Amino acid sequence: MPDRPPPDPVDPPHLPGLPARAEEVLEVVEAIPSGRVLTYGDVGELVGDRGPRFVGTVLRRFGADVCWWRVLRADGSAAPGLADRAVVHWRAEAVPLRRDDRDPAQVRVDLRRARWDAAGFDPAAGPGRDVP
């Protein structure tokens, strides 16, 4: 059996055996610009009517090397257990907050100001490609 090269940890959307819809989720997340966010539901809609739980599952299983902190719950908060690290990223990227707090679990992103307008982005077109 020929030796296969190990998967490139810097390019997670191309992990061997990664389901196509999961790859699309990771491509959308990677496309979110610094300082902008989407909700789990927003990402699900961009990849073809997938629910927020699907997006969360993909990020939990395959999203360690993508900018996961740019994907939020519908109330503007980080997923449970991720708030400490997410808030550090939000502050570093100057993400607009509607509630800042010493307790990271209480911090909320201002989705009205921070939500990325993904108009023209097509995850099916491949990484980094927008619809003309």
N, C-alpha and C positions, 0 to 999 in steps of 0.2 A: 504494500500500500504506500503510495507516495506521501511524503511529508507535506503537510499543509502549513503555511505560515500562520502564526497566531494572529487573532484579530487585532486590529489597530485600536488601542484604547483611546486614541485622540479622535477617532471618527466613529462614534458609537452607532450612528444610523445604519451602518453597514455590517453589523454583527451577523455572523452566520446564523441562519435559522430565525432571524428576526421577522415576525409577521409583517406584511406590507403595511397594514394600517398602523402598526406600532412604529414603523420607520417614518411614516408620514407625521405622526404625533411628534417625534423627535425633531423632524425637519421644521415643523411649525415653531416649536419651542426655540430652536436655534436661530430662527429668523426674527424673533422678537428683539427689537433694538434695546440697547441699554437705556434704563430710565423709563421703560414702558412695560406694561403687563397685559396679560389676558387671563380670563378665568378658565377653569377646567372645562366649563361648558362652551366657552368661545372656541377653545382648541378643538373640542369634539365636533362642533359644527363645521370648522374648517376642513376637517378630515372626512367629512361625509356622514354627518348625522350620528356620530358616536357620542355616547353619554359621558358626563364628567367622571363617572367611576372608571370607565375604560381608560380615560386619559390618566387618571391617578394611578391606576394599576401599571400602565406603561412606564410612567415616570418612576414609580417605586422599583420596578424590576430592571429598567434599562436606562434611567435618566441621570445617573450619578455624574456623568461627564457633560451634561448639557446645562444650560442656565435655568434650572428647575425653579429657582426663586422668583422667576418672572411669571409663573402660573399660580393663580390664587383661587381661593374659595370665593363664592359669589358675594360674600360680605366684605371682601377686601383683606381677609386675613390669610395667613399661611396655614398650610395643612398642619394638623396636630403633630407635635414633635419636631417641627422644622422651623418654628418661629424664631428661635435664638439665632440660627444661621441666616435665615431669610432677611431679618431686619438689618443685619450687618450689611448685606448686599444692597438692600433698598436704600439705606442711608448713603452708602458709597456711590450709588448710581443716581442719587438725588431724585428718587421716585417720590412724587407728591403723596403726602400722607394726610389723611383726614383726622386721624387720631394717633398721636405719638405718646408713648408711655414708657416708663422704666421697665415695665413687665412686657417682654416681647409678645406674649400671647394676647395682649390687649391692643397692640399696634394694628392699625387698619390703613390700607392704601386707599387713596382717593381715586376710585375707578373712573369717575367722570373725567378727571384730568390725566390719569396715567394710562388708561386703556389704549392699546395699540390699534390703530385703524389698519387692519390687514387687507384692505381693499386691493385687489389685484394680485394678492399672493395665492399661488396655486401649489399646494404640497405635492400634487400628483405630477407636476412638471419636473420635479427633481430638486435637489438642494440648491438654494440660492436663486431660483428662477421665478420670476414674476410673470403674470399674464401681461402681454403687451397692451 
